[in-house]
């Protein structure tokens, strides 16, 4: 098994999967692949906290209601129920892994201090380390992964997914790179459901193929699609773009959440919504509060509402909006928000006494690779969890502080489902005749005169055409320019420059999906606001789905999971049920054994021999590129990983 991504979703998937397999006596070869260091991810930078109904007086039902309301009519009820009902148990998991939630300001009888954020009806936001919740969670999970002896491949870039057959599309019937012949030309039968059997990666200046029974994408979002983003530089949508190329369905691509309060300065540093929850207010260029006239919740309205209101004020005055936290007090700001306070100090800003300028920035993608509630995608062997996935849980707009909870809940569910499928013997596909799908897409959407854009050009185009506010004219102009761009990379190029260009290619492809979906949704809803059609229309209640087989967005009025239909490896299993209320056992396993205890129990992971068609993931992880601080993992005889056939062919990549 390969987990791609080392944020909260990826690490929880790996920890839970290993614990479940060890508990069941199932041998598993498991590795986490990450493009930077193990602790660099979007999760690390999450400030606001994690939402869960664990405080006295709060209820799961109210958390469900708040999440549905924020989703603007598109949140899938079953997904929301899974998120909110499972939430308290997953908080116990975190405590078992060593996360210490803040207690200093807890009300009498409450186990933790809990904050209030936009569109929440109760104080339910838990924090760890003040405004360093993401960092605290990530650090604890990294320690647990290392303690469990899970192999980690750091500085390893996901170049592509590897299939056991060609992807069929309307215009390009075959993308086989194995022998240069399409199945029709070679006389082979044309497959209809190719499965993911591994990944092609770039590390240490070399391209490698790593085989796996299943690949779990936990690669985060696409914040770098925009010039102003709260996301780190690694957030280039690599997993979603690779899934698209492999034929996976993408859902709700048009819904990008712009956080209302990034510092209006180079770097777009995020100022947590929790600051407004503690009493800070927004003021326009004249010093007047303006959110009271916009929404009943004023400064704590849903993020999409606040972001649009700020953008409108900025357009009206030509000046940034100011966040006024002076009423909170210097001591409380330093206690509750030490990370933000330090960033302010470094920038020479005294936010305890002087309002600071803020502006919206791309923050979170509600869309992603369409999955069921257990992380299965439309492609056999491919799973997705966290921000890269789309279960329909967030609808058109994510409720504040639900993202970390989503990563926990759906990573846990995916790991449990993966362990069950491993135990059932379903993972028995051959890995012969592997197909790399990063091939010539020019026949799909690129004219012969296409030129290669810079990343900055892509970002500025998306900001102007598909940013906080959109309209048909701007979206069409963006689509026209995107269709004239392409990125060319030598098939065997594994240089740092090639990685950077592949990242740009990924952003270019995802930009197309966002624009096409935004054009198709001729209304305004949640994170998608059309100035030419500001109304929210009943005709558009549903999810827009796209795939390489059907590239034009199609509206589905069912849940995302139902739109996918029966999964090829799960159609004989019962449909995922809404979970029952969490019971008393310790976090992590059905038997009550804590995950960390299960993951570090005596016994060595059984490693299967390396496939003849690719490198064993654990053997690869113990090679020179492995995170040096990771506990040694068992080794296995490894064959030299062949690059996919066709090396040296110059390809036009627009994925």
C-alpha positions in Angstrom: 0.0 0.0 0.0 1.2 3.5 -0.8 -0.1 6.6 0.9 0.8 9.8 -1.0 0.9 12.8 1.3 2.0 13.4 4.9 -0.6 15.8 6.2 -3.1 14.7 8.8 -5.2 12.6 6.4 -2.2 10.7 5.0 -0.6 10.0 8.4 -3.9 8.9 10.0 -4.6 6.6 7.1 -1.1 5.0 7.5 -1.3 4.7 11.3 -4.9 3.3 11.3 -4.3 0.9 8.4 -1.2 -0.5 10.0 -2.9 -0.9 13.3 -5.9 -2.6 11.8 -3.8 -5.0 9.8 -1.6 -5.9 12.7 -4.6 -6.5 14.9 -6.1 -8.8 12.2 -2.8 -10.6 11.6 -2.7 -9.4 8.1 0.8 -8.8 6.5 1.1 -5.3 4.9 3.8 -3.5 3.1 3.1 0.2 3.6 4.9 3.4 2.8 4.1 7.1 3.0 5.4 9.1 0.0 5.7 12.9 0.5 7.1 15.6 -1.9 8.9 17.5 0.8 9.7 16.6 4.4 7.2 14.4 6.4 6.0 17.4 8.4 5.4 19.9 5.5 1.7 20.0 4.5 -1.3 22.2 4.6 -2.3 20.6 7.9 0.8 22.1 9.5 -0.4 25.6 9.0 -4.0 25.1 10.3 -4.5 27.7 13.0 -8.1 27.9 13.9 -8.5 24.4 15.5 -10.7 21.4 15.0 -14.4 21.3 15.4 -16.2 18.4 17.3 -19.2 18.2 19.6 -17.4 17.2 22.8 -18.3 20.2 25.0 -21.1 20.3 27.6 -24.2 21.7 26.1 -23.1 21.0 22.5 -24.6 18.3 20.4 -23.8 16.3 17.3 -27.1 17.3 15.9 -26.3 21.0 16.1 -22.8 20.4 14.5 -24.6 18.6 11.7 -27.1 21.5 11.3 -24.3 24.1 11.2 -22.4 22.1 8.6 -25.4 21.6 6.4 -26.3 25.3 6.7 -22.7 26.4 5.7 -22.8 24.1 2.7 -25.4 26.2 1.0 -27.7 23.3 0.2 -25.1 21.0 -1.4 -23.6 19.1 1.6 -24.5 15.4 1.4 -26.3 14.5 4.6 -24.8 11.1 5.0 -21.3 12.5 4.7 -22.1 15.2 7.2 -23.5 12.7 9.6 -20.4 10.5 9.3 -18.2 13.6 10.0 -20.0 14.9 13.0 -21.0 11.5 14.6 -17.5 10.1 14.3 -15.9 13.3 15.4 -15.7 12.7 19.2 -14.1 9.3 18.7 -11.5 10.7 16.4 -10.7 13.4 18.9 -9.9 10.6 21.4 -7.7 9.1 18.7 -5.7 12.3 18.6 -5.3 12.3 22.4 -4.1 8.7 22.2 -1.5 9.8 19.6 -0.2 12.5 22.0 -2.1 15.7 21.0 -2.6 17.9 24.0 -5.6 20.2 23.6 -5.7 23.5 25.5 -7.4 23.5 28.8 -6.4 26.8 30.4 -9.5 28.8 29.5 -12.0 25.9 29.9 -15.3 26.6 31.5 -16.2 24.7 34.7 -17.0 21.1 33.8 -15.5 21.2 30.3 -12.5 19.0 29.4 -11.0 21.6 27.1 -11.0 25.3 26.2 -13.3 25.7 23.2 -13.6 28.7 20.8 -16.3 30.1 18.6 -15.9 30.6 14.9 -18.0 31.7 12.0 -21.4 30.0 11.4 -21.0 27.7 14.4 -23.8 27.8 16.9 -21.7 26.7 19.9 -18.2 27.0 21.3 -16.8 23.7 19.8 -13.4 24.6 18.3 -10.6 22.8 20.1 -7.1 24.2 20.0 -3.6 22.8 20.7 -0.8 25.3 21.3 -3.1 28.3 20.9 -3.1 29.0 17.2 -0.8 26.1 16.3 -3.3 23.3 16.3 -2.3 21.9 12.9 1.4 21.9 13.9 0.6 20.2 17.2 -1.4 17.5 15.4 1.1 17.0 12.7 4.0 16.7 15.2 2.2 14.1 17.2 1.3 12.1 14.2 4.8 12.2 12.8 6.1 10.9 16.1 3.5 8.1 16.0 4.4 7.2 12.4 8.1 7.0 13.3 7.3 4.9 16.4 5.2 2.5 14.3 8.1 1.9 11.9 6.1 3.0 8.9 8.4 3.6 5.9 8.6 7.2 4.7 9.9 8.4 1.3 10.7 12.1 1.7 11.5 14.5 -1.1 9.6 12.2 -3.5 7.4 13.8 -6.1 4.3 12.1 -7.5 4.8 12.3 -11.2 1.9 10.0 -12.1 -0.3 7.1 -11.2 0.4 3.7 -12.9 -2.4 1.7 -14.4 -2.8 -1.9 -15.5 -4.4 -0.8 -18.8 -5.2 2.3 -20.9 -7.5 5.2 -20.0 -10.3 5.5 -22.5 -11.6 9.0 -23.4 -13.9 10.4 -26.0 -11.1 11.8 -28.2 -8.1 9.8 -27.1 -9.0 6.2 -27.0 -5.7 5.0 -25.7 -2.8 6.3 -23.7 -0.6 3.3 -23.7 3.1 4.0 -23.4 4.2 0.4 -23.1 4.8 -0.5 -26.8 3.7 2.5 -28.7 0.6 0.7 -30.0 -3.0 1.1 -29.0 -4.8 -2.0 -27.9 -6.8 -1.9 -31.1 -3.6 -1.8 -33.2 -2.0 -4.5 -31.3 -5.1 -6.7 -31.4 -5.6 -6.7 -27.7 -9.0 -6.4 -26.1 -9.8 -2.8 -25.1 -10.2 -2.7 -21.3 -12.9 -0.6 -19.7 -11.8 -0.3 -16.1 -8.1 0.0 -15.7 -6.9 -0.2 -12.1 -4.2 1.8 -10.3 -1.3 -0.5 -9.5 1.4 1.9 -8.4 2.9 5.3 -8.7 5.7 6.9 -10.8 7.8 9.2 -8.7 10.8 11.4 -9.0 13.3 11.5 -6.2 17.0 12.2 -6.1 17.0 13.0 -9.8 15.6 9.6 -10.8 12.2 8.4 -12.0 11.0 5.2 -10.4 7.9 3.1 -10.5 6.7 1.8 -7.1 4.0 -0.9 -7.2 1.2 -1.3 -4.8 -2.1 -3.1 -4.2 -3.7 0.3 -3.6 -2.8 3.9 -3.7 -4.3 6.4 -1.3 -4.1 10.1 -2.3 -3.8 12.5 0.6 -2.0 15.2 -1.3 -4.1 18.2 -0.3 -5.5 21.0 -2.4 -4.7 23.5 -5.1 -4.0 26.7 -3.3 -1.0 27.5 -5.5 -3.5 27.9 -8.4 -3.8 31.4 -7.2 -1.2 34.2 -6.5 -2.7 34.9 -3.1 -3.1 31.8 -1.0 -2.7 30.7 2.6 -1.4 27.3 1.3 2.3 26.4 1.3 4.3 26.0 -1.9 3.7 22.3 -2.0 0.0 22.7 -2.6 0.0 22.3 -6.4 -2.8 19.8 -6.8 -0.5 17.0 -7.9 -2.8 14.2 -6.6 -6.0 15.5 -8.1 -4.3 16.1 -11.5 -2.8 12.6 -11.5 -6.2 11.2 -10.6 -7.8 13.1 -13.5 -5.3 11.7 -15.9 -6.0 8.2 -14.6 -9.7 8.6 -15.4 -11.0 9.5 -11.9 -14.2 11.6 -11.6 -13.6 15.1 -10.2 -16.5 16.7 -8.3 -17.5 20.3 -7.5 -14.3 21.8 -9.0 -15.8 25.3 -9.0 -16.0 25.6 -5.2 -12.8 27.2 -4.0 -13.0 28.8 -0.5 -11.2 32.1 -0.1 -10.3 32.8 3.5 -11.5 36.3 4.3 -8.6 37.4 6.5 -5.2 36.8 5.1 -2.7 39.6 6.0 -2.7 42.0 3.1 1.1 41.7 2.7 3.5 39.5 0.7 3.1 35.9 1.8 -0.7 36.1 2.5 -0.2 35.0 6.1 -3.5 33.6 7.5 -5.2 35.3 10.4 -7.4 32.7 12.0 -11.2 33.1 12.1 -10.8 32.4 15.8 -9.5 35.9 16.2 -13.0 37.2 15.2 -14.5 34.6 17.4 -12.7 36.2 20.3 -14.0 39.6 19.5 -12.1 41.2 16.6 -14.1 43.0 14.0 -13.7 44.1 10.4 -13.6 47.8 9.5 -13.6 49.5 6.1 -11.3 52.2 4.9 -13.5 54.8 6.7 -13.1 52.9 10.0 -16.7 51.7 10.0 -17.9 48.2 10.7 -19.8 46.9 7.6 -20.6 43.2 8.3 -23.6 44.0 10.4 -25.4 45.2 7.2 -24.3 42.1 5.3 -25.4 39.1 7.4 -27.1 38.4 10.7 -23.9 36.8 12.1 -22.0 39.9 11.1 -18.2 39.3 11.4 -18.9 35.6 12.1 -20.9 35.0 9.0 -19.8 32.0 6.8 -16.5 32.5 5.1 -17.8 32.9 1.6 -20.1 35.8 2.7 -17.3 37.5 4.6 -14.8 37.1 1.7 -17.2 38.6 -0.8 -18.1 41.5 1.5 -14.4 42.3 2.0 -13.7 42.1 -1.7 -16.6 44.4 -2.4 -15.4 47.0 0.1 -11.9 46.8 -1.4 -13.3 47.4 -4.9 -15.4 50.3 -3.6 -12.6 52.1 -1.7 -9.4 50.8 -3.4 -8.0 50.1 0.0 -7.6 47.0 2.2 -10.2 46.2 4.9 -8.8 46.4 8.5 -9.1 43.7 11.1 -9.4 45.4 14.5 -8.4 43.1 17.4 -7.6 45.9 19.8 -10.6 45.0 22.0 -9.2 41.5 22.6 -6.3 42.8 24.6 -2.5 42.3 24.2 -2.3 39.6 26.9 -5.1 37.5 25.5 -3.8 37.9 21.9 -0.4 36.7 23.0 -1.9 33.7 24.9 -4.4 32.6 22.4 -2.6 33.4 19.2 1.2 33.1 19.8 2.0 32.2 16.2 0.1 35.1 14.7 1.5 37.5 17.3 5.0 36.4 16.4 4.3 36.9 12.7 3.0 40.4 13.5 6.1 41.3 15.5 8.4 40.1 12.7 6.5 42.4 10.3 6.6 45.4 12.6 2.8 45.3 13.2 1.4 46.0 16.7 -2.0 44.3 16.2 -2.9 44.6 19.9 -3.1 48.4 19.5 -3.5 49.1 15.8 -5.8 47.4 13.2 -4.1 45.4 10.5 -4.9 45.2 6.8 -6.5 42.0 5.5 -7.7 40.6 2.2 -9.2 37.3 0.9 -6.8 34.5 -0.2 -7.4 31.1 -1.7 -7.6 28.7 1.3 -9.4 25.4 0.6 -10.9 23.4 -2.3 -14.3 22.0 -1.5 -14.0 20.1 -4.8 -11.7 17.2 -5.5 -11.5 13.6 -6.5 -15.0 12.2 -6.0 -15.2 9.4 -3.4 -17.6 7.4 -1.4 -17.7 7.7 2.3 -14.8 5.2 2.6 -12.5 7.0 0.2 -13.0 4.8 -2.9 -12.7 6.7 -6.1 -14.2 5.8 -9.5 -10.9 4.1 -10.4 -10.2 0.6 -8.9 -7.2 0.6 -6.6 -7.3 4.4 -6.1 -8.5 6.0 -2.9 -8.5 9.6 -1.7 -8.8 11.3 1.6 -8.6 14.8 3.0 -8.7 18.0 0.9 -7.8 16.2 -2.4 -11.0 14.2 -2.1 -14.7 15.3 -2.4 -17.2 13.3 -0.4 -19.8 16.1 -0.6 -19.4 16.8 3.1 -18.6 20.5 2.6 -21.1 21.2 -0.1 -20.5 24.6 -1.6 -18.7 26.1 1.4 -16.8 24.5 4.2 -17.7 25.3 7.8 -14.7 26.7 9.7 -12.5 24.1 11.4 -14.2 21.1 9.8 -11.2 20.4 7.6 -9.0 18.8 10.2 -11.9 16.8 11.4 -12.7 15.7 7.8 -9.1 14.5 7.5 -9.4 12.4 10.7 -12.8 10.9 10.1 -12.5 10.0 6.4 -8.9 8.8 6.7 -10.0 6.5 9.5 -12.9 5.2 7.4 -10.7 4.6 4.4 -8.1 2.7 6.5 -10.8 0.5 8.0 -12.2 -0.2 4.5 -8.8 -0.9 3.0 -7.9 -3.3 5.8 -11.2 -5.1 5.2 -10.5 -5.5 1.5 -7.0 -6.6 2.2 -8.4 -9.3 4.5 -10.9 -10.4 1.9 -8.2 -11.1 -0.7 -9.6 -8.6 -3.1 -6.1 -7.2 -3.8 -4.9 -9.8 -6.3 -4.6 -7.8 -9.5 -1.6 -8.5 -11.7 0.9 -5.7 -12.2 2.1 -6.8 -15.6 1.7 -4.6 -18.6 1.7 -1.4 -16.5 0.7 1.8 -18.2 1.9 5.3 -17.4 -0.7 7.8 -18.2 1.3 11.0 -18.3 1.3 11.1 -22.1 0.4 13.4 -25.0 -2.9 15.1 -24.2 -2.7 17.6 -27.0 -5.4 15.8 -28.9 -7.9 16.5 -26.1 -7.8 20.2 -25.6 -4.6 21.9 -26.9 -4.1 23.5 -30.3 -0.8 22.9 -32.2 0.3 26.5 -31.6 0.1 26.1 -27.8 2.8 27.8 -25.8 4.1 27.2 -22.3 3.0 29.6 -19.6 4.8 30.6 -16.5 3.2 29.6 -13.2 2.6 33.2 -12.4 0.6 33.6 -15.6 -1.6 30.7 -14.7 -2.1 32.1 -11.2 -2.9 35.6 -12.3 -5.3 34.4 -14.9 -7.2 32.3 -12.4 -7.3 35.1 -9.9 -8.8 37.5 -12.4 -11.2 35.0 -14.1 -12.1 32.5 -11.4 -11.4 34.3 -8.1 -13.7 35.5 -5.3 -16.1 36.9 -7.9 -16.6 35.5 -11.4 -18.8 36.2 -14.5 -19.3 34.4 -17.8 -17.1 36.8 -19.8 -14.2 36.5 -17.4 -14.5 32.7 -17.3 -14.7 32.4 -21.0 -11.7 34.6 -21.5 -9.8 32.4 -18.9 -10.9 29.2 -20.7 -9.7 30.6 -24.1 -6.3 31.4 -22.7 -5.9 28.2 -20.8 -6.8 26.2 -24.0 -3.8 27.8 -25.7 -1.3 26.8 -23.1 0.6 23.6 -22.7 3.7 22.3 -20.8 6.2 20.1 -22.5 8.5 17.8 -20.4 10.9 15.1 -21.6 9.6 11.7 -20.6 12.8 10.8 -18.8 13.5 14.2 -17.3 13.8 13.9 -13.5 15.5 17.3 -12.8 14.2 19.8 -10.3 13.2 22.0 -13.3 11.1 19.1 -14.6 9.3 18.8 -11.3 8.5 22.5 -11.2 7.1 22.3 -14.8 5.1 19.2 -13.9 3.6 21.2 -11.0 2.7 24.0 -13.4 1.1 21.4 -15.7 -0.9 20.1 -12.8 -2.1 23.6 -12.0 -2.9 24.2 -15.6 -5.1 21.1 -15.8 -6.9 21.9 -12.6 -7.4 25.5 -13.6 -9.3 24.2 -16.7 -11.5 22.1 -14.5 -12.3 24.9 -12.1 -13.1 27.3 -15.0 -15.3 24.8 -16.9 -17.3 23.9 -13.8 -17.7 27.6 -12.9 -19.0 28.3 -16.3 -21.5 25.4 -16.1 -22.9 26.5 -12.7 -24.9 29.5 -13.9 -25.8 30.6 -10.4 -24.1 31.8 -7.2 -23.8 29.4 -4.3 -21.3 29.2 -1.4 -17.7 29.6 -2.6 -18.8 30.1 -6.2 -20.1 33.7 -6.8 -21.2 34.8 -10.3 -21.7 38.6 -10.5 -23.8 38.0 -13.6 -26.1 35.5 -11.9 -26.0 36.4 -8.2 -29.1 34.3 -7.4 -29.0 30.8 -5.9 -31.2 28.7 -8.1 -33.0 25.4 -7.3 -32.2 24.1 -10.8 -28.5 23.8 -9.7 -29.0 21.8 -6.6 -26.6 19.0 -7.3 -22.9 18.2 -7.8 -21.1 18.9 -11.1 -18.9 15.9 -12.1 -16.2 15.8 -14.7 -13.9 13.1 -16.0 -11.7 12.5 -19.0 -14.4 10.2 -20.4 -17.0 13.0 -20.0 -14.9 16.3 -19.7 -18.0 18.6 -19.8 -19.4 19.1 -16.3 -22.6 17.0 -15.7 -25.0 17.9 -12.9 -25.9 15.0 -10.6 -28.7 15.5 -8.1 -27.7 12.6 -6.0 -24.9 12.5 -3.4 -21.3 12.3 -4.7 -21.1 8.7 -3.5 -24.3 7.7 -5.3 -23.2 9.5 -8.4 -20.1 7.2 -8.6 -22.3 4.1 -8.6 -21.1 0.7 -7.4 -17.4 0.5 -7.1 -15.7 -2.3 -9.0 -14.0 -3.7 -5.8 -16.9 -3.0 -3.5 -20.1 -3.7 -5.4 -20.7 -6.9 -3.4 -20.3 -5.1 -0.1 -23.1 -3.3 1.8 -23.4 0.4 1.1 -21.6 2.6 3.6 -23.9 3.3 6.5 -24.1 6.4 8.6 -22.0 5.5 11.7 -23.6 5.0 15.1 -22.6 7.1 18.0 -19.1 6.4 19.2 -18.8 3.9 22.1 -16.4 3.6 24.9 -13.4 1.7 23.5 -10.1 3.4 23.4 -9.3 5.1 20.1 -7.9 3.4 17.1 -9.2 -0.2 16.9 -12.4 -2.0 17.3 -11.1 -4.1 20.2 -10.2 -1.1 22.3 -6.4 -1.3 21.8 -5.0 2.2 21.2 -3.6 2.7 17.8 -0.2 3.6 19.0 0.0 0.5 21.2 -1.2 -1.7 18.3 1.2 0.0 15.9 4.2 -0.5 18.1 3.5 -3.9 19.4 6.1 -6.6 19.0 6.3 -8.3 15.6 7.9 -7.3 12.3 5.9 -6.1 9.4 5.8 -8.9 6.8 7.1 -7.6 3.5 6.1 -9.2 0.2 8.8 -9.7 -2.4 9.2 -6.8 -4.8 7.2 -7.1 -8.0 9.1 -7.8 -11.1 7.5 -4.7 -12.6 8.4 -2.2 -9.9 10.2 -1.6 -6.7 8.9 -2.8 -3.3 7.8 0.3 -1.5 9.4 -0.6 1.7 12.7 -1.5 0.0 12.5 1.9 -1.7 11.9 3.6 1.5 15.0 2.2 3.1 17.2 3.4 0.3 19.1 6.6 0.5 16.2 8.9 -0.1 14.3 7.8 3.1 13.6 10.3 5.8 16.7 9.7 8.0 14.7 10.1 11.2 12.2 7.4 10.4 12.5 4.1 12.3 14.1 1.5 10.1 11.6 -0.6 8.2 12.0 -4.2 7.0 13.7 -4.6 3.7 12.9 -6.9 0.9 14.7 -8.0 -2.2 14.2 -5.2 -4.7 14.4 -5.2 -8.4 15.6 -2.1 -10.3 12.5 0.0 -10.9 12.0 0.4 -14.7 10.9 3.7 -16.0 7.7 3.3 -18.1 8.5 2.4 -21.7 8.6 5.3 -24.0 11.4 7.1 -22.2 12.9 9.9 -24.3 9.6 10.7 -26.1 8.9 14.4 -25.8 5.4 14.8 -24.6 3.0 17.7 -24.4 1.6 17.6 -20.9 -1.4 19.6 -20.0 -2.7 17.6 -17.1 
